[in-house]
Amino acid sequence: MKVILTKSVPKVGKTGDVVEVSDGYATNSLFPNKLAILATPKNLESLKRKKQSDSDFKAFQNELLEKAIQALPDTTLEIKAKANDQGHLFSKVDETTIVEELLKHRISISKKNIVLEKPIKNIGSYSVLIKEGDYKTTISIKVEGEYNKNPCI
């Protein structure tokens, strides 16, 4: 019996695959657990439209990402964070902080696209890699310290 998998099933296939399974396995395991649907012409056409829609959406996302990455090399982010007199930050600068700062510049990049070996914990200038698939670029980040001007004595 031909079925379309609605969820990934180990040793059978991934979501969206059209596979041939035994009638008993389909009726006793896959259908009751909503892991598959019958591969009728109507369901196959629906699957084809969904895959086309998904590929169009992925192409649109890649186009937006490419535009964002092209705008990045000229950008130097200046991040202000509280620090002590030795230049150590009280809180780290990580992927989330960088994403928030990019949004202030109207550049939308996902946190998973930013490659940091370890969080930034000191004042200074850093190069950060941004990568998604074939697209790669580096941006400059300048971390400046904010010092407590009026400490309590």
C-alpha positions, -999 to +999 in steps of 0.1 A: +000+000+000+014+035-009+012+060+019+024+096+024+042+100+057+030+129+078+058+125+104+092+109+102+092+072+109+125+054+117+135+029+090+105+039+068+111+075+057+109+112+064+079+136+065+064+140+030+079+108+016+057+085-005+065+050+006+053+015+000+044-004+032+024-035+040-013-032+044-013-044+080+015-020+090-004+009+075-038+001+089-026-011+124+003+013+131+007+043+107-029+054+103-041+051+139-010+070+151-015+097+124+019+090+110+007+086+074-022+091+050-033+071+020-015+081-012-046+090-032-043+113-063-059+141-043-034+137-014-005+134-038-015+167-056-019+184-022+016+172-012+030+185-045+015+219-039+028+220-003+064+211-014+062+238-041+050+264-015+077+254+009+104+257-018+090+291-028+091+303+008+126+290+013+137+309-019+121+340-005+139+336+028+172+331+011+167+362-010+160+383+022+190+367+039+213+375+010+202+411+010+207+414+048+242+398+045+252+421+016+243+451+039+264+438+067+301+442+057+298+480+059+282+478+093+302+483+125+280+476+155+287+496+186+275+478+218+276+496+251+276+474+282+284+479+319+320+472+327+345+475+356+377+496+355+397+466+341+375+463+311+356+432+321+319+432+313+293+425+340+272+406+315+283+389+283+276+399+247+262+369+230+242+360+198+210+375+213+226+408+221+240+410+185+206+402+170+190+429+190+217+454+179+213+444+143+175+450+146+182+486+156+200+489+122+169+473+105+188+441+097+170+409+106+193+379+111+185+348+131+204+340+162+214+306+147+232+323+118+257+341+141+289+321+148+306+330+181+332+307+195+325+320+230+305+350+244+323+383+245+332+393+281+357+422+276+358+456+260+373+458+226+368+452+189+358+418+176+350+401+142+319+379+142+311+354+114+275+353+101+268+323+080+237+306+064+243+279+039+265+293+012+263+329+024+291+341+047+303+375+059+320+390+089+309+420+108+329+443+132+316+447+167+330+473+190+322+468+227+324+499+248+321+501+285+297+521+305+311+530+339+293+540+370+301+577+372+287+581+407+296+551+428+281+547+463+308+551+490 
